[in-house]
Amino acid sequence: MENNQEQIDSKAAEASKQVETIDAPKDLDVTGIKAPKKDTRHKTDDVMGTQGLKFQDFNLSKELQLGIYEKGYENPSPIQEQSIPMALNGKNIIARAKNGTGKTASYSIPLLEKVDMNSDSI
């Protein structure tokens, strides 16, 4: 029994040493950023049927891009590809998509991009 526990502890220690790689743009310094574990769930076209855009295509700040990659997002989902550019251009959006397709990031990424950290007012 004790030997079995040692094997489990050894495997857990080995797994914690593994760092996932981040598929970030070459001009983004991701040194020191530890990516979360890859999402291995089956993905449907709701999430995978993209136009091939990258987060860098939205001209987001480097800091925001680093935060996005650090949270495990590598590429925008279809709902994000369609809504983020519109939101960044100040358009009002009504969007509908299934659970787990990235709706929250669709509005929070543009919201964070628009925050002026140097302003003391809302």
Phi and psi in degrees as a GROMACS rama.xvg file:
@    title "Ramachandran Plot"
@    xaxis  label "Phi"
@    yaxis  label "Psi"
@TYPE xy
-63.8271  -38.8824  GLU-2
-62.3004  -40.3403  ASN-3
-62.7783  -41.7258  ASN-4
-65.289  -37.1782  GLN-5
-63.2945  -39.6029  GLU-6
-64.9697  -41.9283  GLN-7
-63.5894  -45.4124  ILE-8
-62.4466  -39.5894  ASP-9
-64.28  -43.7631  SER-10
-65.6382  -38.3836  LYS-11
-65.2337  -41.7733  ALA-12
-64.7061  -40.7165  ALA-13
-64.4271  -42.4854  GLU-14
-64.7637  -37.1672  ALA-15
-70.9903  -20.5403  SER-16
-78.2451  -25.4475  LYS-17
-71.6298  129.333  GLN-18
-114.007  126.229  VAL-19
-69.4243  146.208  GLU-20
-85.1522  152.479  THR-21
-107.127  126.603  ILE-22
-87.9144  75.3692  ASP-23
-106.127  158.979  ALA-24
-57.1904  150.381  PRO-25
-61.6189  -31.5023  LYS-26
-83.5613  2.49705  ASP-27
-102.669  120.04  LEU-28
-80.8242  106.501  ASP-29
-101.71  19.1401  VAL-30
-58.0262  129.664  THR-31
85.2047  -3.7949  GLY-32
-92.1217  124.513  ILE-33
-101.706  115.344  LYS-34
-74.6459  147.687  ALA-35
-68.7355  167.219  PRO-36
-61.2976  146.956  LYS-37
-64.6414  144.691  LYS-38
-80.7042  113.601  ASP-39
-100.851  8.06286  THR-40
-68.246  153.992  ARG-41
-63.5754  132.746  HIS-42
-113.712  134.474  LYS-43
-97.2894  177.854  THR-44
-62.4759  -21.8535  ASP-45
-58.1809  -29.5392  ASP-46
-108.522  -31.1641  VAL-47
-99.4068  -16.1399  MET-48
-78.4089  63.6727  GLY-49
-94.3714  171.38  THR-50
-89.5286  -3.53941  GLN-51
90.7553  14.5356  GLY-52
-73.5838  158.661  LEU-53
-117.832  160.302  LYS-54
-60.8207  -31.8443  PHE-55
-66.0807  -22.1771  GLN-56
-66.7487  -16.8396  ASP-57
-88.5877  1.2266  PHE-58
56.8555  44.0805  ASN-59
-78.9153  157.607  LEU-60
-62.8214  153.247  SER-61
-60.1841  -39.9132  LYS-62
-63.086  -42.1374  GLU-63
-67.8507  -40.902  LEU-64
-60.4013  -42.0058  GLN-65
-60.7361  -43.1562  LEU-66
-62.3796  -39.9402  GLY-67
-62.6979  -48.1085  ILE-68
-67.4883  -35.147  TYR-69
-64.7131  -31.163  GLU-70
-81.5092  -2.99096  LYS-71
102.372  -3.44842  GLY-72
-76.9961  128.515  TYR-73
-109.687  -40.8069  GLU-74
-136.06  148.359  ASN-75
-70.6771  148.295  PRO-76
-80.8067  170.069  SER-77
-55.2046  -43.6234  PRO-78
-64.6374  -34.0706  ILE-79
-72.1521  -40.655  GLN-80
-59.9114  -36.5358  GLU-81
-82.87  -36.0626  GLN-82
-95.1108  -33.5737  SER-83
-59.0207  -49.1581  ILE-84
-60.5111  -38.3655  PRO-85
-64.5376  -44.4821  MET-86
-65.3908  -39.4851  ALA-87
-64.34  -26.6928  LEU-88
-89.0876  8.13168  ASN-89
81.4772  15.478  GLY-90
-82.6055  147.143  LYS-91
-80.2812  143.027  ASN-92
-132.813  137.556  ILE-93
-121.102  119.113  ILE-94
-132.101  149.489  ALA-95
-133.97  131.585  ARG-96
-155.714  161.808  ALA-97
-67.4833  163.053  LYS-98
-58.8521  140.893  ASN-99
82.0862  13.2761  GLY-100
-98.6379  -3.76631  THR-101
102.408  24.8687  GLY-102
-62.5946  -42.4767  LYS-103
-61.8195  -43.8742  THR-104
-67.8105  -25.3342  ALA-105
-61.5629  -33.2764  SER-106
-103.347  -27.2071  TYR-107
-76.8939  -31.3994  SER-108
-63.6915  -51.043  ILE-109
-62.2285  -36.4746  PRO-110
-60.1733  -47.3145  LEU-111
-65.4157  -36.1605  LEU-112
-64.2702  -33.3041  GLU-113
-83.6036  -11.4038  LYS-114
-68.0138  127.504  VAL-115
-94.8584  104.667  ASP-116
-68.5525  -15.3367  MET-117
-91.8835  -5.61866  ASN-118
-95.4275  140.161  SER-119
-93.3847  0.512161  ASP-120
-116.721  165.882  SER-121
